[in-house]
Amino acid sequence: MKTSDLVLACSVWALAGCSSNAADAGSTGGGAEGGEADGAADAPLADSQAGDSPVGDAGSRADGGTVDDAGAAACAAAALALCTKESTCWPDLVEQLYGDVQTCAARGALSCHDELAAPGTGWTASIETACTDAIVAGSCTDYFDGVLPSACLPAAGGSVGALGVCAGTVQCAAGSSCLKASGSSCGNCTAEATTAGASCTTADCASGLVCVSGVCAAWVPVGGACGAGNPCSFPNYCAGGICTAGSTLGASCTTTSDTCDRTQGLYCRASSKKCEAYLFADAGQPCGVLTGGRTVCKGGGLCMGLSATVTKGTCIPPAKEGAACNVTAGPPCMRPAICASGVCTLPDSSTCH
């Protein structure tokens, strides 16, 4: 999975695109971005390829098809449960990406619909429910690090064989994942690397492992030895070769490798060297590094106007599905939509063949 998305872990509806090979994890652990000095461009809580859109009716699928009532009900319940879990583990993240739990759940259900209707899918409403229940019962650490319960790894898997074209892992046979090139919506079903030390240059690492400099590595808990090739579980960091829990509000911190607990919505403010809380702004409001502190946009918005020399911007809301988008200049798209050929587009597994 992308280390910038570790905060989202591999939630059940994200199994369609979960990949441990998209980026390497740093030795400071968890893929958390390093702190920026006041006066630098704003660093969001998490990378957001984000755009708001109206949510379709309960049975709608991205390509206009349908899932049955049982599937739609399972998707709705699972999405709400997972967003509630995410909000419990990292409240500010849900606010930044979606604005609230209800919007998060509506967006998550869209991805779930596509998984259930994907060609060759091995995912069912009953697996969706069992997987979600197991994730919710698990720890926040496992959630962040993409450690999937056995209920999320059905023995049969999908029917797409080795190197077959896929949109998501739910289509691939057990033990394989949908390996995608960076920025691609489609990939190929590829056997996962299942052990620490195995190469991940042409394969995804299995659940519980992360790709570090082309090699799969196991996450290291607090108190464990860390360093190059031994990443700390999110949101912890490596200090003196030992994984250390993130600092709390008001604690002293360093900005070279932000030591504040990001799941508590904290960052290290350069001027005070203290952990402070991110502030949030609505569409049309100022954002960036402001007098009051680092301010990020809520609800999937983008802080426009920032640069290496400009530290104050304005929040713009995400675009609706079918509307124009731009990942650099904005507006963005709200997950799970992506900006494809300049248009916010929902996932549609049927286009990968």
Buried (B, 14 or more C-beta within 10 A) or exposed (E): BBBBBBBBBBBBBBBBBBBBBBBBBBBBBBBBBBBBEBEBBBBBBBBBBBBBBEBBEBBBBBBEEBBEEBBBBBBBBBBBBBBBBBBEBBBBBBBBBBBBBEBBBBBBBBBBBBBBBBBBBBBBBEBBBBBBBBBBEBEBBBBBBBBBBEBBBBEEBBBBEEEBBBBBBBBBBEEBBBBBEEEEBBBBBBBBBBEBEBEBEEBBBBBBBBBBEEBBBBBBEBEBEBBEBBBBBBBBBBBEEBBBBBBEEEBEBBBEBBBBBBBBBBBBBBEEEBBBBBBBBEBEBBBBBBEEBBBBBBBBBBBBBBEEEEBBBBBBBBBBBEBEBEBEEBBBBBBBBBBBEEBBBBBBBBEBE
